[in-house]
Amino acid sequence: MPDEAVEPVPPADSGRPTATPAQALSAMDDLIAASMVGQQEMAQRLGVNVTDLTTFAYVLQAGEHLLTAGELATKVHVTTGAVTGILNRLERAGWITRRPDPTDRRRVRVAAEPDAVARAFALYGPYYERLTALFASYSPDEIAVLTDWFRRATELANGYREELRGQDRGGL
């Protein structure tokens, strides 16, 4: 646990409240909990499970650079066998299609179905508009700090999860 006695550093003329590392950690825990519950509800509304929705989100994020099943497995942190099952479910439900890789016929790439994209954007669009407005209330320097923090915290979370998996395999 972070030390409650740590003095907060006041922001430079931002008008934002000060916070200690412990307060930031608590606020982050609240965001994570709200996001987890929210993802469950969003997935339920869309008729998929959270892992399938997360996989679909990575397909969307990739845009025109269609990902392979192996790349998706790495992003979702599942085995290639598990991602095959995920892709089978998403394909049966009309969320994705598999396309032959133009440079390697042994591989397929995953593309989002336009109707599924429309359904996801209809549900997530208003939320992302609100998040965009929230980010717009920050200065470019503050957004850069937030972005850096999100990236570094994601790397830390993924690294810690891998460390725990190593312990489960008897590696640590």
C-alpha positions as CSV (number, residue, x, y, z in Angstrom):
1,M,0.0,0.0,0.0
2,P,1.3,3.5,-0.8
3,D,2.2,5.7,2.2
4,E,-0.7,7.9,3.2
5,A,1.8,10.4,4.5
6,V,3.2,11.2,1.1
7,E,2.7,14.9,0.4
8,P,0.8,15.5,-2.8
9,V,2.5,17.7,-5.4
10,P,0.1,20.5,-6.4
11,P,-0.6,20.8,-10.1
12,A,0.9,23.8,-11.8
13,D,-2.0,26.3,-12.2
14,S,-4.4,23.6,-13.5
15,G,-7.1,24.2,-10.9
16,R,-7.2,20.5,-10.3
17,P,-7.2,19.1,-6.8
18,T,-4.1,17.6,-5.3
19,A,-4.0,13.8,-4.5
20,T,-1.7,11.4,-2.9
21,P,-0.5,8.1,-4.5
22,A,-2.9,6.3,-2.2
23,Q,-5.8,8.4,-3.3
24,A,-4.8,7.9,-7.0
25,L,-4.6,4.1,-6.4
26,S,-8.1,4.1,-4.8
27,A,-9.5,6.1,-7.7
28,M,-7.9,3.7,-10.1
29,D,-9.4,0.7,-8.3
30,D,-12.9,2.4,-8.5
31,L,-12.4,2.9,-12.3
32,I,-11.3,-0.7,-12.8
33,A,-14.3,-2.0,-10.9
34,A,-16.7,0.3,-12.8
35,S,-15.0,-0.8,-16.1
36,M,-15.2,-4.5,-15.3
37,V,-18.9,-4.3,-14.4
38,G,-19.5,-2.1,-17.4
39,Q,-17.8,-4.5,-19.8
40,Q,-19.9,-7.3,-18.5
41,E,-23.1,-5.3,-19.1
42,M,-21.9,-4.2,-22.6
43,A,-21.1,-7.7,-23.5
44,Q,-24.4,-9.0,-22.3
45,R,-26.3,-6.3,-24.3
46,L,-24.3,-7.3,-27.4
47,G,-24.9,-11.0,-26.8
48,V,-21.3,-12.1,-26.4
49,N,-19.0,-12.8,-23.5
50,V,-16.3,-10.4,-22.2
51,T,-13.4,-12.3,-23.7
52,D,-15.1,-12.4,-27.1
53,L,-15.9,-8.7,-26.9
54,T,-12.3,-7.9,-25.9
55,T,-11.1,-9.9,-28.9
56,F,-13.5,-8.0,-31.2
57,A,-12.3,-4.7,-29.7
58,Y,-8.7,-5.6,-30.8
59,V,-10.0,-6.5,-34.3
60,L,-11.6,-3.0,-34.4
61,Q,-8.5,-1.3,-33.0
62,A,-6.4,-2.9,-35.8
63,G,-8.5,-1.2,-38.4
64,E,-7.3,-1.9,-41.9
65,H,-4.2,-3.9,-40.6
66,L,-6.1,-7.2,-40.2
67,L,-4.6,-9.3,-37.4
68,T,-3.9,-13.0,-37.5
69,A,-5.3,-15.4,-35.0
70,G,-1.8,-15.6,-33.4
71,E,-1.6,-11.8,-33.0
72,L,-5.0,-11.8,-31.4
73,A,-4.1,-14.6,-29.0
74,T,-1.1,-12.5,-27.9
75,K,-3.2,-9.4,-27.4
76,V,-5.9,-11.2,-25.5
77,H,-3.4,-13.3,-23.5
78,V,-4.9,-16.6,-24.5
79,T,-3.5,-19.7,-26.3
80,T,-3.9,-20.0,-30.0
81,G,-6.3,-22.9,-29.4
82,A,-8.4,-20.7,-27.2
83,V,-8.4,-17.9,-29.7
84,T,-9.6,-20.3,-32.4
85,G,-12.7,-21.0,-30.2
86,I,-13.2,-17.3,-29.7
87,L,-13.0,-16.6,-33.4
88,N,-15.4,-19.5,-34.2
89,R,-18.0,-18.0,-31.8
90,L,-17.5,-14.5,-33.2
91,E,-17.8,-15.8,-36.8
92,R,-20.9,-17.9,-36.1
93,A,-22.5,-14.8,-34.4
94,G,-21.7,-12.6,-37.5
95,W,-19.1,-10.4,-35.8
96,I,-16.0,-11.3,-37.9
97,T,-14.9,-13.0,-41.0
98,R,-11.6,-14.8,-41.8
99,R,-9.8,-13.7,-44.9
100,P,-6.8,-15.4,-46.5
101,D,-3.5,-13.7,-45.8
102,P,-2.4,-12.2,-49.1
103,T,1.3,-13.0,-48.5
104,D,1.0,-16.4,-46.7
105,R,-1.8,-18.7,-47.8
106,R,-1.4,-20.8,-44.6
107,R,-2.6,-17.9,-42.4
108,V,-5.9,-16.1,-42.2
109,R,-6.5,-12.6,-41.1
110,V,-9.6,-11.4,-39.1
111,A,-11.9,-8.7,-40.3
112,A,-14.9,-7.1,-38.5
113,E,-18.3,-7.4,-40.1
114,P,-19.8,-4.0,-40.8
115,D,-23.1,-4.8,-39.1
116,A,-21.2,-5.8,-36.0
117,V,-19.1,-2.7,-36.1
118,A,-22.3,-0.6,-36.3
119,R,-23.8,-2.5,-33.3
120,A,-20.7,-2.0,-31.2
121,F,-20.4,1.7,-32.1
122,A,-24.1,2.3,-31.4
123,L,-23.6,1.0,-27.9
124,Y,-20.1,2.4,-27.2
125,G,-20.4,5.7,-29.2
126,P,-22.1,7.8,-26.6
127,Y,-19.7,6.6,-23.9
128,Y,-16.6,7.3,-26.0
129,E,-18.0,10.8,-26.9
130,R,-18.2,11.5,-23.1
131,L,-14.7,10.2,-22.6
132,T,-13.4,12.3,-25.4
133,A,-15.1,15.4,-23.9
134,L,-13.5,14.5,-20.5
135,F,-10.0,14.2,-22.1
136,A,-10.6,17.5,-23.9
137,S,-11.0,19.2,-20.5
138,Y,-7.3,18.5,-19.9
139,S,-4.3,20.3,-21.4
140,P,-2.2,18.6,-24.1
141,D,0.6,18.1,-21.5
142,E,-1.8,16.5,-19.1
143,I,-3.2,14.2,-21.8
144,A,0.4,13.2,-22.6
145,V,0.9,12.3,-18.9
146,L,-2.3,10.3,-18.8
147,T,-1.5,8.5,-22.0
148,D,2.0,7.7,-20.7
149,W,0.5,6.5,-17.4
150,F,-2.1,4.3,-19.2
151,R,0.6,2.7,-21.4
152,R,3.0,2.1,-18.5
153,A,0.3,0.8,-16.2
154,T,-0.9,-1.6,-19.0
155,E,2.7,-2.9,-19.4
156,L,3.0,-3.3,-15.6
157,A,-0.3,-5.2,-15.4
158,N,0.6,-7.5,-18.3
159,G,4.1,-8.1,-16.8
160,Y,2.7,-8.9,-13.4
161,R,0.2,-11.3,-14.9
162,E,3.0,-13.1,-16.7
163,E,5.0,-13.2,-13.5
164,L,2.1,-14.9,-11.7
165,R,1.7,-17.3,-14.6
166,G,5.4,-18.1,-14.3
167,Q,4.9,-18.9,-10.6
168,D,1.9,-21.1,-11.5
169,R,4.2,-23.1,-13.9
170,G,6.8,-23.3,-11.2
171,G,9.1,-20.9,-13.0
172,L,9.6,-18.5,-10.1
